[in-house]
Amino acid sequence: ENSAPREDTTRISYGGILYYQAVDISPVRRVDLAIRNIILGARRGSFKNPKPFHEALAGEIINAADGDSKCFSIARKDELEKHAVASR
């Protein structure tokens, strides 16, 4: 739940001009994005590293549960929400 973003941006074309609009994310997509970001963080944590994937995944889940900002999934959520706030 801590790594699931609440807002995202979508592209809208109006009169030939392309701009971004902030939108709310559905609950199912929030869960999908949270799981994807946790897996990507674990994959990055174990790539070219002696730490195996299962340890990196466990660390990513623990850091996401704690709300640690150095966790990849939390950082990705903050980045998405920051872009959404900027495009309001």
HTML snippet that shows the backbone in 3Dmol.js (N, CA, C, O; Angstrom):
<script src="https://3Dmol.org/build/3Dmol-min.js"></script>
<div id="view" style="width:600px;height:400px;position:relative"></div>
<script>
const pdb = `
ATOM      1  N   GLU A   1       0.823  -1.192   0.000  1.00  0.00           N
ATOM      2  CA  GLU A   1       0.000   0.000   0.000  1.00  0.00           C
ATOM      3  C   GLU A   1       0.867   1.255   0.000  1.00  0.00           C
ATOM      4  O   GLU A   1       0.499   2.258  -0.611  1.00  0.00           O
ATOM      5  N   ASN A   2       2.016   1.212   0.679  1.00  0.00           N
ATOM      6  CA  ASN A   2       2.881   2.394   0.739  1.00  0.00           C
ATOM      7  C   ASN A   2       3.509   2.727  -0.603  1.00  0.00           C
ATOM      8  O   ASN A   2       3.830   3.889  -0.855  1.00  0.00           O
ATOM      9  N   SER A   3       3.693   1.745  -1.468  1.00  0.00           N
ATOM     10  CA  SER A   3       4.367   1.998  -2.737  1.00  0.00           C
ATOM     11  C   SER A   3       3.390   2.156  -3.900  1.00  0.00           C
ATOM     12  O   SER A   3       3.815   2.201  -5.054  1.00  0.00           O
ATOM     13  N   ALA A   4       2.100   2.240  -3.619  1.00  0.00           N
ATOM     14  CA  ALA A   4       1.092   2.382  -4.670  1.00  0.00           C
ATOM     15  C   ALA A   4       0.792   3.864  -4.911  1.00  0.00           C
ATOM     16  O   ALA A   4       0.351   4.555  -3.993  1.00  0.00           O
ATOM     17  N   PRO A   5       1.023   4.361  -6.127  1.00  0.00           N
ATOM     18  CA  PRO A   5       0.746   5.777  -6.405  1.00  0.00           C
ATOM     19  C   PRO A   5      -0.751   6.058  -6.457  1.00  0.00           C
ATOM     20  O   PRO A   5      -1.535   5.190  -6.842  1.00  0.00           O
ATOM     21  N   ARG A   6      -1.147   7.262  -6.073  1.00  0.00           N
ATOM     22  CA  ARG A   6      -2.553   7.649  -6.067  1.00  0.00           C
ATOM     23  C   ARG A   6      -2.948   8.418  -7.318  1.00  0.00           C
ATOM     24  O   ARG A   6      -4.108   8.375  -7.728  1.00  0.00           O
ATOM     25  N   GLU A   7      -1.994   9.125  -7.933  1.00  0.00           N
ATOM     26  CA  GLU A   7      -2.266   9.914  -9.122  1.00  0.00           C
ATOM     27  C   GLU A   7      -1.229   9.616 -10.186  1.00  0.00           C
ATOM     28  O   GLU A   7      -0.101   9.226  -9.886  1.00  0.00           O
ATOM     29  N   ASP A   8      -1.633   9.806 -11.443  1.00  0.00           N
ATOM     30  CA  ASP A   8      -0.735   9.631 -12.573  1.00  0.00           C
ATOM     31  C   ASP A   8      -1.096  10.697 -13.603  1.00  0.00           C
ATOM     32  O   ASP A   8      -2.040  11.459 -13.397  1.00  0.00           O
ATOM     33  N   THR A   9      -0.375  10.757 -14.679  1.00  0.00           N
ATOM     34  CA  THR A   9      -0.673  11.696 -15.742  1.00  0.00           C
ATOM     35  C   THR A   9      -1.071  10.942 -16.996  1.00  0.00           C
ATOM     36  O   THR A   9      -0.636   9.813 -17.221  1.00  0.00           O
ATOM     37  N   THR A  10      -1.897  11.573 -17.803  1.00  0.00           N
ATOM     38  CA  THR A  10      -2.281  11.013 -19.095  1.00  0.00           C
ATOM     39  C   THR A  10      -2.149  12.115 -20.137  1.00  0.00           C
ATOM     40  O   THR A  10      -2.282  13.300 -19.831  1.00  0.00           O
ATOM     41  N   ARG A  11      -1.883  11.702 -21.377  1.00  0.00           N
ATOM     42  CA  ARG A  11      -1.731  12.670 -22.457  1.00  0.00           C
ATOM     43  C   ARG A  11      -3.102  12.989 -23.053  1.00  0.00           C
ATOM     44  O   ARG A  11      -3.903  12.091 -23.314  1.00  0.00           O
ATOM     45  N   ILE A  12      -3.355  14.273 -23.260  1.00  0.00           N
ATOM     46  CA  ILE A  12      -4.604  14.720 -23.858  1.00  0.00           C
ATOM     47  C   ILE A  12      -4.255  15.634 -25.022  1.00  0.00           C
ATOM     48  O   ILE A  12      -3.464  16.567 -24.885  1.00  0.00           O
ATOM     49  N   SER A  13      -4.858  15.349 -26.169  1.00  0.00           N
ATOM     50  CA  SER A  13      -4.654  16.174 -27.346  1.00  0.00           C
ATOM     51  C   SER A  13      -5.904  17.015 -27.552  1.00  0.00           C
ATOM     52  O   SER A  13      -7.006  16.485 -27.694  1.00  0.00           O
ATOM     53  N   TYR A  14      -5.725  18.316 -27.567  1.00  0.00           N
ATOM     54  CA  TYR A  14      -6.845  19.226 -27.725  1.00  0.00           C
ATOM     55  C   TYR A  14      -6.455  20.291 -28.747  1.00  0.00           C
ATOM     56  O   TYR A  14      -5.598  21.136 -28.488  1.00  0.00           O
ATOM     57  N   GLY A  15      -7.095  20.235 -29.902  1.00  0.00           N
ATOM     58  CA  GLY A  15      -6.812  21.208 -30.945  1.00  0.00           C
ATOM     59  C   GLY A  15      -5.409  21.087 -31.502  1.00  0.00           C
ATOM     60  O   GLY A  15      -4.810  22.095 -31.876  1.00  0.00           O
ATOM     61  N   GLY A  16      -4.876  19.898 -31.567  1.00  0.00           N
ATOM     62  CA  GLY A  16      -3.528  19.690 -32.087  1.00  0.00           C
ATOM     63  C   GLY A  16      -2.435  19.949 -31.079  1.00  0.00           C
ATOM     64  O   GLY A  16      -1.255  19.800 -31.398  1.00  0.00           O
ATOM     65  N   ILE A  17      -2.797  20.331 -29.875  1.00  0.00           N
ATOM     66  CA  ILE A  17      -1.814  20.584 -28.822  1.00  0.00           C
ATOM     67  C   ILE A  17      -1.862  19.425 -27.838  1.00  0.00           C
ATOM     68  O   ILE A  17      -2.935  19.012 -27.399  1.00  0.00           O
ATOM     69  N   LEU A  18      -0.703  18.913 -27.502  1.00  0.00           N
ATOM     70  CA  LEU A  18      -0.603  17.782 -26.591  1.00  0.00           C
ATOM     71  C   LEU A  18      -0.199  18.294 -25.212  1.00  0.00           C
ATOM     72  O   LEU A  18       0.813  18.980 -25.073  1.00  0.00           O
ATOM     73  N   TYR A  19      -0.981  17.966 -24.207  1.00  0.00           N
ATOM     74  CA  TYR A  19      -0.621  18.323 -22.842  1.00  0.00           C
ATOM     75  C   TYR A  19      -0.977  17.180 -21.909  1.00  0.00           C
ATOM     76  O   TYR A  19      -1.709  16.262 -22.279  1.00  0.00           O
ATOM     77  N   TYR A  20      -0.449  17.250 -20.691  1.00  0.00           N
ATOM     78  CA  TYR A  20      -0.636  16.197 -19.711  1.00  0.00           C
ATOM     79  C   TYR A  20      -1.641  16.643 -18.655  1.00  0.00           C
ATOM     80  O   TYR A  20      -1.646  17.796 -18.224  1.00  0.00           O
ATOM     81  N   GLN A  21      -2.485  15.707 -18.252  1.00  0.00           N
ATOM     82  CA  GLN A  21      -3.519  15.981 -17.254  1.00  0.00           C
ATOM     83  C   GLN A  21      -3.382  14.971 -16.114  1.00  0.00           C
ATOM     84  O   GLN A  21      -3.195  13.778 -16.357  1.00  0.00           O
ATOM     85  N   ALA A  22      -3.472  15.439 -14.892  1.00  0.00           N
ATOM     86  CA  ALA A  22      -3.418  14.554 -13.728  1.00  0.00           C
ATOM     87  C   ALA A  22      -4.736  13.795 -13.594  1.00  0.00           C
ATOM     88  O   ALA A  22      -5.812  14.381 -13.716  1.00  0.00           O
ATOM     89  N   VAL A  23      -4.648  12.485 -13.341  1.00  0.00           N
ATOM     90  CA  VAL A  23      -5.833  11.650 -13.164  1.00  0.00           C
ATOM     91  C   VAL A  23      -5.622  10.740 -11.961  1.00  0.00           C
ATOM     92  O   VAL A  23      -4.494  10.410 -11.598  1.00  0.00           O
ATOM     93  N   ASP A  24      -6.739  10.344 -11.352  1.00  0.00           N
ATOM     94  CA  ASP A  24      -6.681   9.372 -10.267  1.00  0.00           C
ATOM     95  C   ASP A  24      -6.463   7.985 -10.853  1.00  0.00           C
ATOM     96  O   ASP A  24      -6.865   7.712 -11.984  1.00  0.00           O
ATOM     97  N   ILE A  25      -5.825   7.106 -10.079  1.00  0.00           N
ATOM     98  CA  ILE A  25      -5.543   5.749 -10.530  1.00  0.00           C
ATOM     99  C   ILE A  25      -6.544   4.805  -9.884  1.00  0.00           C
ATOM    100  O   ILE A  25      -6.856   4.940  -8.701  1.00  0.00           O
ATOM    101  N   SER A  26      -7.049   3.850 -10.658  1.00  0.00           N
ATOM    102  CA  SER A  26      -7.988   2.872 -10.126  1.00  0.00           C
ATOM    103  C   SER A  26      -7.268   1.959  -9.124  1.00  0.00           C
ATOM    104  O   SER A  26      -6.049   1.804  -9.201  1.00  0.00           O
ATOM    105  N   PRO A  27      -7.997   1.365  -8.203  1.00  0.00           N
ATOM    106  CA  PRO A  27      -7.377   0.512  -7.181  1.00  0.00           C
ATOM    107  C   PRO A  27      -6.602  -0.679  -7.749  1.00  0.00           C
ATOM    108  O   PRO A  27      -5.548  -1.040  -7.224  1.00  0.00           O
ATOM    109  N   VAL A  28      -7.114  -1.284  -8.810  1.00  0.00           N
ATOM    110  CA  VAL A  28      -6.423  -2.442  -9.389  1.00  0.00           C
ATOM    111  C   VAL A  28      -5.106  -2.010 -10.023  1.00  0.00           C
ATOM    112  O   VAL A  28      -4.092  -2.695  -9.887  1.00  0.00           O
ATOM    113  N   ARG A  29      -5.121  -0.871 -10.717  1.00  0.00           N
ATOM    114  CA  ARG A  29      -3.885  -0.374 -11.335  1.00  0.00           C
ATOM    115  C   ARG A  29      -2.889   0.052 -10.267  1.00  0.00           C
ATOM    116  O   ARG A  29      -1.684  -0.098 -10.466  1.00  0.00           O
ATOM    117  N   ARG A  30      -3.355   0.577  -9.144  1.00  0.00           N
ATOM    118  CA  ARG A  30      -2.442   0.933  -8.046  1.00  0.00           C
ATOM    119  C   ARG A  30      -1.672  -0.283  -7.573  1.00  0.00           C
ATOM    120  O   ARG A  30      -0.460  -0.221  -7.370  1.00  0.00           O
ATOM    121  N   VAL A  31      -2.387  -1.403  -7.397  1.00  0.00           N
ATOM    122  CA  VAL A  31      -1.740  -2.634  -6.948  1.00  0.00           C
ATOM    123  C   VAL A  31      -0.765  -3.134  -8.009  1.00  0.00           C
ATOM    124  O   VAL A  31       0.346  -3.554  -7.686  1.00  0.00           O
ATOM    125  N   ASP A  32      -1.183  -3.087  -9.286  1.00  0.00           N
ATOM    126  CA  ASP A  32      -0.308  -3.531 -10.367  1.00  0.00           C
ATOM    127  C   ASP A  32       0.980  -2.707 -10.431  1.00  0.00           C
ATOM    128  O   ASP A  32       2.068  -3.264 -10.578  1.00  0.00           O
ATOM    129  N   LEU A  33       0.856  -1.381 -10.320  1.00  0.00           N
ATOM    130  CA  LEU A  33       2.044  -0.526 -10.353  1.00  0.00           C
ATOM    131  C   LEU A  33       2.937  -0.751  -9.139  1.00  0.00           C
ATOM    132  O   LEU A  33       4.162  -0.724  -9.256  1.00  0.00           O
ATOM    133  N   ALA A  34       2.335  -0.970  -7.983  1.00  0.00           N
ATOM    134  CA  ALA A  34       3.126  -1.214  -6.780  1.00  0.00           C
ATOM    135  C   ALA A  34       3.930  -2.505  -6.910  1.00  0.00           C
ATOM    136  O   ALA A  34       5.114  -2.537  -6.577  1.00  0.00           O
ATOM    137  N   ILE A  35       3.290  -3.562  -7.393  1.00  0.00           N
ATOM    138  CA  ILE A  35       3.997  -4.841  -7.556  1.00  0.00           C
ATOM    139  C   ILE A  35       5.085  -4.711  -8.613  1.00  0.00           C
ATOM    140  O   ILE A  35       6.191  -5.219  -8.433  1.00  0.00           O
ATOM    141  N   ARG A  36       4.775  -4.031  -9.718  1.00  0.00           N
ATOM    142  CA  ARG A  36       5.779  -3.868 -10.781  1.00  0.00           C
ATOM    143  C   ARG A  36       6.993  -3.100 -10.273  1.00  0.00           C
ATOM    144  O   ARG A  36       8.129  -3.472 -10.566  1.00  0.00           O
ATOM    145  N   ASN A  37       6.759  -2.023  -9.509  1.00  0.00           N
ATOM    146  CA  ASN A  37       7.876  -1.231  -9.000  1.00  0.00           C
ATOM    147  C   ASN A  37       8.692  -1.994  -7.965  1.00  0.00           C
ATOM    148  O   ASN A  37       9.910  -1.829  -7.903  1.00  0.00           O
ATOM    149  N   ILE A  38       8.054  -2.816  -7.162  1.00  0.00           N
ATOM    150  CA  ILE A  38       8.797  -3.631  -6.197  1.00  0.00           C
ATOM    151  C   ILE A  38       9.675  -4.640  -6.926  1.00  0.00           C
ATOM    152  O   ILE A  38      10.830  -4.840  -6.549  1.00  0.00           O
ATOM    153  N   ILE A  39       9.140  -5.280  -7.968  1.00  0.00           N
ATOM    154  CA  ILE A  39       9.925  -6.246  -8.737  1.00  0.00           C
ATOM    155  C   ILE A  39      11.081  -5.557  -9.457  1.00  0.00           C
ATOM    156  O   ILE A  39      12.194  -6.082  -9.480  1.00  0.00           O
ATOM    157  N   LEU A  40      10.829  -4.380 -10.050  1.00  0.00           N
ATOM    158  CA  LEU A  40      11.908  -3.650 -10.727  1.00  0.00           C
ATOM    159  C   LEU A  40      13.001  -3.247  -9.746  1.00  0.00           C
ATOM    160  O   LEU A  40      14.186  -3.319 -10.073  1.00  0.00           O
ATOM    161  N   GLY A  41      12.613  -2.825  -8.550  1.00  0.00           N
ATOM    162  CA  GLY A  41      13.604  -2.472  -7.536  1.00  0.00           C
ATOM    163  C   GLY A  41      14.426  -3.661  -7.095  1.00  0.00           C
ATOM    164  O   GLY A  41      15.632  -3.534  -6.879  1.00  0.00           O
ATOM    165  N   ALA A  42      13.792  -4.819  -6.957  1.00  0.00           N
ATOM    166  CA  ALA A  42      14.532  -6.024  -6.578  1.00  0.00           C
ATOM    167  C   ALA A  42      15.460  -6.462  -7.709  1.00  0.00           C
ATOM    168  O   ALA A  42      16.580  -6.909  -7.462  1.00  0.00           O
ATOM    169  N   ARG A  43      14.991  -6.332  -8.941  1.00  0.00           N
ATOM    170  CA  ARG A  43      15.828  -6.707 -10.084  1.00  0.00           C
ATOM    171  C   ARG A  43      17.047  -5.808 -10.179  1.00  0.00           C
ATOM    172  O   ARG A  43      18.154  -6.276 -10.443  1.00  0.00           O
ATOM    173  N   ARG A  44      16.838  -4.500  -9.961  1.00  0.00           N
ATOM    174  CA  ARG A  44      17.973  -3.576  -9.990  1.00  0.00           C
ATOM    175  C   ARG A  44      18.919  -3.811  -8.817  1.00  0.00           C
ATOM    176  O   ARG A  44      20.131  -3.636  -8.945  1.00  0.00           O
ATOM    177  N   GLY A  45      18.366  -4.206  -7.680  1.00  0.00           N
ATOM    178  CA  GLY A  45      19.198  -4.454  -6.511  1.00  0.00           C
ATOM    179  C   GLY A  45      20.057  -5.700  -6.624  1.00  0.00           C
ATOM    180  O   GLY A  45      21.096  -5.790  -5.969  1.00  0.00           O
ATOM    181  N   SER A  46      19.649  -6.660  -7.437  1.00  0.00           N
ATOM    182  CA  SER A  46      20.421  -7.892  -7.550  1.00  0.00           C
ATOM    183  C   SER A  46      21.228  -7.971  -8.840  1.00  0.00           C
ATOM    184  O   SER A  46      22.001  -8.913  -9.015  1.00  0.00           O
ATOM    185  N   PHE A  47      21.070  -7.009  -9.750  1.00  0.00           N
ATOM    186  CA  PHE A  47      21.796  -7.034 -11.017  1.00  0.00           C
ATOM    187  C   PHE A  47      23.242  -6.629 -10.799  1.00  0.00           C
ATOM    188  O   PHE A  47      23.516  -5.580 -10.216  1.00  0.00           O
ATOM    189  N   LYS A  48      24.176  -7.464 -11.270  1.00  0.00           N
ATOM    190  CA  LYS A  48      25.627  -7.242 -11.111  1.00  0.00           C
ATOM    191  C   LYS A  48      25.984  -7.002  -9.649  1.00  0.00           C
ATOM    192  O   LYS A  48      26.768  -6.111  -9.321  1.00  0.00           O
ATOM    193  N   ASN A  49      25.401  -7.805  -8.793  1.00  0.00           N
ATOM    194  CA  ASN A  49      25.583  -7.664  -7.356  1.00  0.00           C
ATOM    195  C   ASN A  49      25.632  -9.071  -6.770  1.00  0.00           C
ATOM    196  O   ASN A  49      24.897  -9.943  -7.234  1.00  0.00           O
ATOM    197  N   PRO A  50      26.461  -9.320  -5.781  1.00  0.00           N
ATOM    198  CA  PRO A  50      26.495 -10.667  -5.205  1.00  0.00           C
ATOM    199  C   PRO A  50      25.223 -11.048  -4.445  1.00  0.00           C
ATOM    200  O   PRO A  50      25.024 -12.220  -4.126  1.00  0.00           O
ATOM    201  N   LYS A  51      24.363 -10.072  -4.153  1.00  0.00           N
ATOM    202  CA  LYS A  51      23.127 -10.361  -3.434  1.00  0.00           C
ATOM    203  C   LYS A  51      22.154 -11.089  -4.368  1.00  0.00           C
ATOM    204  O   LYS A  51      21.879 -10.594  -5.461  1.00  0.00           O
ATOM    205  N   PRO A  52      21.630 -12.248  -3.968  1.00  0.00           N
ATOM    206  CA  PRO A  52      20.674 -12.961  -4.825  1.00  0.00           C
ATOM    207  C   PRO A  52      19.336 -12.227  -4.908  1.00  0.00           C
ATOM    208  O   PRO A  52      19.035 -11.348  -4.101  1.00  0.00           O
ATOM    209  N   PHE A  53      18.542 -12.616  -5.911  1.00  0.00           N
ATOM    210  CA  PHE A  53      17.283 -11.932  -6.180  1.00  0.00           C
ATOM    211  C   PHE A  53      16.318 -12.034  -5.006  1.00  0.00           C
ATOM    212  O   PHE A  53      15.658 -11.053  -4.663  1.00  0.00           O
ATOM    213  N   HIS A  54      16.229 -13.204  -4.391  1.00  0.00           N
ATOM    214  CA  HIS A  54      15.256 -13.362  -3.305  1.00  0.00           C
ATOM    215  C   HIS A  54      15.596 -12.482  -2.107  1.00  0.00           C
ATOM    216  O   HIS A  54      14.688 -12.023  -1.413  1.00  0.00           O
ATOM    217  N   GLU A  55      16.873 -12.235  -1.846  1.00  0.00           N
ATOM    218  CA  GLU A  55      17.241 -11.325  -0.758  1.00  0.00           C
ATOM    219  C   GLU A  55      16.931  -9.876  -1.128  1.00  0.00           C
ATOM    220  O   GLU A  55      16.477  -9.094  -0.291  1.00  0.00           O
ATOM    221  N   ALA A  56      17.181  -9.528  -2.391  1.00  0.00           N
ATOM    222  CA  ALA A  56      16.871  -8.171  -2.839  1.00  0.00           C
ATOM    223  C   ALA A  56      15.364  -7.930  -2.803  1.00  0.00           C
ATOM    224  O   ALA A  56      14.919  -6.841  -2.444  1.00  0.00           O
ATOM    225  N   LEU A  57      14.580  -8.939  -3.173  1.00  0.00           N
ATOM    226  CA  LEU A  57      13.123  -8.817  -3.141  1.00  0.00           C
ATOM    227  C   LEU A  57      12.628  -8.655  -1.702  1.00  0.00           C
ATOM    228  O   LEU A  57      11.756  -7.830  -1.433  1.00  0.00           O
ATOM    229  N   ALA A  58      13.182  -9.439  -0.787  1.00  0.00           N
ATOM    230  CA  ALA A  58      12.789  -9.326   0.617  1.00  0.00           C
ATOM    231  C   ALA A  58      13.139  -7.944   1.172  1.00  0.00           C
ATOM    232  O   ALA A  58      12.350  -7.351   1.907  1.00  0.00           O
ATOM    233  N   GLY A  59      14.309  -7.437   0.823  1.00  0.00           N
ATOM    234  CA  GLY A  59      14.712  -6.109   1.275  1.00  0.00           C
ATOM    235  C   GLY A  59      13.818  -5.019   0.713  1.00  0.00           C
ATOM    236  O   GLY A  59      13.472  -4.066   1.412  1.00  0.00           O
ATOM    237  N   GLU A  60      13.445  -5.161  -0.553  1.00  0.00           N
ATOM    238  CA  GLU A  60      12.570  -4.171  -1.188  1.00  0.00           C
ATOM    239  C   GLU A  60      11.188  -4.176  -0.535  1.00  0.00           C
ATOM    240  O   GLU A  60      10.606  -3.115  -0.310  1.00  0.00           O
ATOM    241  N   ILE A  61      10.664  -5.350  -0.234  1.00  0.00           N
ATOM    242  CA  ILE A  61       9.338  -5.440   0.406  1.00  0.00           C
ATOM    243  C   ILE A  61       9.379  -4.850   1.818  1.00  0.00           C
ATOM    244  O   ILE A  61       8.457  -4.140   2.221  1.00  0.00           O
ATOM    245  N   ILE A  62      10.434  -5.138   2.560  1.00  0.00           N
ATOM    246  CA  ILE A  62      10.562  -4.608   3.920  1.00  0.00           C
ATOM    247  C   ILE A  62      10.690  -3.092   3.888  1.00  0.00           C
ATOM    248  O   ILE A  62      10.042  -2.399   4.672  1.00  0.00           O
ATOM    249  N   ASN A  63      11.529  -2.566   2.978  1.00  0.00           N
ATOM    250  CA  ASN A  63      11.690  -1.113   2.881  1.00  0.00           C
ATOM    251  C   ASN A  63      10.406  -0.431   2.420  1.00  0.00           C
ATOM    252  O   ASN A  63      10.095   0.670   2.873  1.00  0.00           O
ATOM    253  N   ALA A  64       9.656  -1.076   1.521  1.00  0.00           N
ATOM    254  CA  ALA A  64       8.383  -0.505   1.066  1.00  0.00           C
ATOM    255  C   ALA A  64       7.369  -0.505   2.205  1.00  0.00           C
ATOM    256  O   ALA A  64       6.594   0.443   2.336  1.00  0.00           O
ATOM    257  N   ALA A  65       7.359  -1.541   3.022  1.00  0.00           N
ATOM    258  CA  ALA A  65       6.432  -1.601   4.148  1.00  0.00           C
ATOM    259  C   ALA A  65       6.764  -0.536   5.194  1.00  0.00           C
ATOM    260  O   ALA A  65       5.868   0.004   5.843  1.00  0.00           O
ATOM    261  N   ASP A  66       8.062  -0.234   5.355  1.00  0.00           N
ATOM    262  CA  ASP A  66       8.473   0.798   6.305  1.00  0.00           C
ATOM    263  C   ASP A  66       8.289   2.208   5.759  1.00  0.00           C
ATOM    264  O   ASP A  66       8.326   3.176   6.519  1.00  0.00           O
ATOM    265  N   GLY A  67       8.091   2.334   4.444  1.00  0.00           N
ATOM    266  CA  GLY A  67       7.951   3.653   3.832  1.00  0.00           C
ATOM    267  C   GLY A  67       9.269   4.366   3.668  1.00  0.00           C
ATOM    268  O   GLY A  67       9.314   5.596   3.641  1.00  0.00           O
ATOM    269  N   ASP A  68      10.352   3.603   3.556  1.00  0.00           N
ATOM    270  CA  ASP A  68      11.698   4.150   3.432  1.00  0.00           C
ATOM    271  C   ASP A  68      11.864   4.820   2.067  1.00  0.00           C
ATOM    272  O   ASP A  68      11.540   4.219   1.043  1.00  0.00           O
ATOM    273  N   SER A  69      12.360   6.046   2.041  1.00  0.00           N
ATOM    274  CA  SER A  69      12.460   6.787   0.784  1.00  0.00           C
ATOM    275  C   SER A  69      13.597   6.301  -0.105  1.00  0.00           C
ATOM    276  O   SER A  69      13.625   6.638  -1.289  1.00  0.00           O
ATOM    277  N   LYS A  70      14.540   5.517   0.429  1.00  0.00           N
ATOM    278  CA  LYS A  70      15.606   4.992  -0.424  1.00  0.00           C
ATOM    279  C   LYS A  70      15.158   3.740  -1.180  1.00  0.00           C
ATOM    280  O   LYS A  70      15.887   3.228  -2.029  1.00  0.00           O
ATOM    281  N   CYS A  71      13.970   3.258  -0.871  1.00  0.00           N
ATOM    282  CA  CYS A  71      13.383   2.118  -1.568  1.00  0.00           C
ATOM    283  C   CYS A  71      12.986   2.559  -2.978  1.00  0.00           C
ATOM    284  O   CYS A  71      12.425   3.642  -3.147  1.00  0.00           O
ATOM    285  N   PHE A  72      13.272   1.732  -3.997  1.00  0.00           N
ATOM    286  CA  PHE A  72      13.003   2.090  -5.390  1.00  0.00           C
ATOM    287  C   PHE A  72      11.518   2.333  -5.622  1.00  0.00           C
ATOM    288  O   PHE A  72      11.148   3.299  -6.289  1.00  0.00           O
ATOM    289  N   SER A  73      10.671   1.476  -5.084  1.00  0.00           N
ATOM    290  CA  SER A  73       9.241   1.610  -5.351  1.00  0.00           C
ATOM    291  C   SER A  73       8.652   2.864  -4.700  1.00  0.00           C
ATOM    292  O   SER A  73       7.756   3.485  -5.272  1.00  0.00           O
ATOM    293  N   ILE A  74       9.128   3.240  -3.539  1.00  0.00           N
ATOM    294  CA  ILE A  74       8.655   4.461  -2.887  1.00  0.00           C
ATOM    295  C   ILE A  74       9.156   5.685  -3.649  1.00  0.00           C
ATOM    296  O   ILE A  74       8.415   6.652  -3.829  1.00  0.00           O
ATOM    297  N   ALA A  75      10.403   5.645  -4.094  1.00  0.00           N
ATOM    298  CA  ALA A  75      10.949   6.759  -4.860  1.00  0.00           C
ATOM    299  C   ALA A  75      10.204   6.923  -6.179  1.00  0.00           C
ATOM    300  O   ALA A  75       9.949   8.046  -6.613  1.00  0.00           O
ATOM    301  N   ARG A  76       9.854   5.807  -6.820  1.00  0.00           N
ATOM    302  CA  ARG A  76       9.113   5.850  -8.084  1.00  0.00           C
ATOM    303  C   ARG A  76       7.702   6.414  -7.863  1.00  0.00           C
ATOM    304  O   ARG A  76       7.203   7.184  -8.683  1.00  0.00           O
ATOM    305  N   LYS A  77       7.068   6.026  -6.754  1.00  0.00           N
ATOM    306  CA  LYS A  77       5.728   6.547  -6.421  1.00  0.00           C
ATOM    307  C   LYS A  77       5.785   8.048  -6.202  1.00  0.00           C
ATOM    308  O   LYS A  77       4.932   8.779  -6.704  1.00  0.00           O
ATOM    309  N   ASP A  78       6.782   8.517  -5.457  1.00  0.00           N
ATOM    310  CA  ASP A  78       6.918   9.944  -5.205  1.00  0.00           C
ATOM    311  C   ASP A  78       7.153  10.718  -6.502  1.00  0.00           C
ATOM    312  O   ASP A  78       6.634  11.820  -6.676  1.00  0.00           O
ATOM    313  N   GLU A  79       7.936  10.137  -7.405  1.00  0.00           N
ATOM    314  CA  GLU A  79       8.209  10.781  -8.685  1.00  0.00           C
ATOM    315  C   GLU A  79       6.936  10.892  -9.527  1.00  0.00           C
ATOM    316  O   GLU A  79       6.677  11.943 -10.115  1.00  0.00           O
ATOM    317  N   LEU A  80       6.140   9.822  -9.591  1.00  0.00           N
ATOM    318  CA  LEU A  80       4.893   9.859 -10.352  1.00  0.00           C
ATOM    319  C   LEU A  80       3.926  10.885  -9.789  1.00  0.00           C
ATOM    320  O   LEU A  80       3.310  11.641 -10.541  1.00  0.00           O
ATOM    321  N   GLU A  81       3.791  10.913  -8.486  1.00  0.00           N
ATOM    322  CA  GLU A  81       2.873  11.869  -7.868  1.00  0.00           C
ATOM    323  C   GLU A  81       3.352  13.304  -8.010  1.00  0.00           C
ATOM    324  O   GLU A  81       2.535  14.219  -8.109  1.00  0.00           O
ATOM    325  N   LYS A  82       4.672  13.518  -8.023  1.00  0.00           N
ATOM    326  CA  LYS A  82       5.198  14.855  -8.214  1.00  0.00           C
ATOM    327  C   LYS A  82       4.893  15.358  -9.628  1.00  0.00           C
ATOM    328  O   LYS A  82       4.552  16.528  -9.805  1.00  0.00           O
ATOM    329  N   HIS A  83       5.013  14.488 -10.637  1.00  0.00           N
ATOM    330  CA  HIS A  83       4.662  14.857 -12.010  1.00  0.00           C
ATOM    331  C   HIS A  83       3.165  15.156 -12.132  1.00  0.00           C
ATOM    332  O   HIS A  83       2.765  16.063 -12.862  1.00  0.00           O
ATOM    333  N   ALA A  84       2.347  14.389 -11.415  1.00  0.00           N
ATOM    334  CA  ALA A  84       0.903  14.602 -11.467  1.00  0.00           C
ATOM    335  C   ALA A  84       0.525  15.944 -10.847  1.00  0.00           C
ATOM    336  O   ALA A  84      -0.344  16.645 -11.365  1.00  0.00           O
ATOM    337  N   VAL A  85       1.169  16.299  -9.751  1.00  0.00           N
ATOM    338  CA  VAL A  85       0.880  17.580  -9.107  1.00  0.00           C
ATOM    339  C   VAL A  85       1.317  18.726 -10.019  1.00  0.00           C
ATOM    340  O   VAL A  85       0.645  19.756 -10.077  1.00  0.00           O
ATOM    341  N   ALA A  86       2.417  18.565 -10.720  1.00  0.00           N
ATOM    342  CA  ALA A  86       2.912  19.608 -11.610  1.00  0.00           C
ATOM    343  C   ALA A  86       2.018  19.796 -12.827  1.00  0.00           C
ATOM    344  O   ALA A  86       1.999  20.880 -13.410  1.00  0.00           O
ATOM    345  N   SER A  87       1.273  18.763 -13.224  1.00  0.00           N
ATOM    346  CA  SER A  87       0.460  18.869 -14.437  1.00  0.00           C
ATOM    347  C   SER A  87      -1.007  19.154 -14.138  1.00  0.00           C
ATOM    348  O   SER A  87      -1.849  18.973 -15.016  1.00  0.00           O
ATOM    349  N   ARG A  88      -1.328  19.580 -12.962  1.00  0.00           N
ATOM    350  CA  ARG A  88      -2.724  19.925 -12.625  1.00  0.00           C
ATOM    351  C   ARG A  88      -3.143  21.206 -13.292  1.00  0.00           C
ATOM    352  O   ARG A  88      -4.280  21.647 -13.123  1.00  0.00           O
TER     353      ARG A  88
END
`;
const viewer = $3Dmol.createViewer("view");
viewer.addModel(pdb, "pdb");
viewer.setStyle({}, {cartoon: {color: "spectrum"}});
viewer.zoomTo();
viewer.render();
</script>
